[in-house]
Amino acid sequence: MEIFLVGGAVRDALLGLPVHDRDYVVVGASVEAMLAAGFRQVGREFPVFLHPDSGEEYALARTERKAGRGHRGFAFAFSPNVSLQEDLRRRDLTVNAMAQDSAGNIIDPYGGQADLAARRLRHVSEAFIEDPLRVLRLLRFAARFAELGFDIAEETWNLCCQMAQAGELAELSAERVWQESEKALQTAAPQRYFQGLADMNAMNVLTGTAIAHDWNKAAAALAAAAARTSNPAARFALWTQGNAELIAALKQQLPLPKIYSQWLERLQNIGHDFAAWEQLGGEKRRQLLKACAALRDNGFLREYLQATGIAQTLQIRIIAAQSAMMQGVDAKHLAAQGLAGAALGKALQAAQIAILAKY
């Protein structure tokens, strides 16, 4: 039985990046041997085990072959006779197909170290085309490692375009598409992911249908948003630029968490009106604050103003107006004057408008 550290942990260590998750491959072992050593089996499709002390994942070396459509259409074979090189060959990119033995030696049968040095993302073999999820993973890696100067190898890019044109990405579930997209939104350069989909004419994987939108302009807006905020929901919303057709398609196609839907809806309602705050009257200002749920709380408002890059002096003025409105209008005081129901509501609104007009 031989144990090797594999995949992302080896890649990130060679890049000098923090290593968070460690995965191991076990060569020359059987299920029975792993269980006898105290490991706990958790894998359903193929044998994956948890270490009895660390809880880290250990998988038996395996091979795979295409046996159906889509991301899950694979048959796996594992036995003590499967070599480390065979196991590494089934991986997506050369930079992810390296291993490290217990002595610290790097096993690199497919040129991963050379590709790291060249800052190149390249597929291991032609088997790359068998799994459409690898296209999204590749774009996510391009977004994650953009700051380090990584680019996609031309031959790998061409394969991705072929897969997109053949409709392979349509086999992916909406859940898997969203998982990769949300991870990409949390990278340093999320625009690389979305621009990549647009460049290979694969945006339908997000929208489900053709949408008229300036994807280059959207990528620029996303890059600007990413420089201002780490909030993935804010980044995603600003990428849409308030395009109603695009927002509707995204909400229908993807299993968006509530916070993402809220950002999309509020951005669509708000537009770019905050930039014209100084030219607006009290009533319009109140409508804007209401559209972003800021009549009682300014949490979203602060995030929105920061993410959109509105001038700092104007941000301060808007927040001051919102705070003054919250502090200066007392519903209990108005109710004590005998106001109730619709009359109380109108009085509250009038008082809020009067305060906002001063800012």
Buried (B, 14 or more C-beta within 10 A) or exposed (E): EEBBBBBBBBBBBBBEEEEEEBBBBBBBBBBEBBEEBEBEEEBEEBBBBBBEEEEBBBBBBBBBEEEEEBBBBBEBEBEEEBEBBBBBBBBBBBBBBBBBEEEEEBBBBBBBBEBBEBBBBBBBBEBBBBBBBBBBBBBBBBBBBBEEEBBBBEEBBEBBBEBBEEEBBBBBEBEBBBBBBBBBBBBBBBBBBBBBBBBBEBBBBBBBEEBEBEBEEBBBBBBBBBEBBEBBBBBBBBBBBBBEEBBBBBBEBBEBEEBBBBBBBBBBBBEEBBEEBEEBEBBBBBBBBBBBBBBEEBEBBBBBBBBBBBEEEBBEBBBEBBEBBBEEBEEEEBEEEEBEEEEBEEBBBBBBBBBBBEB
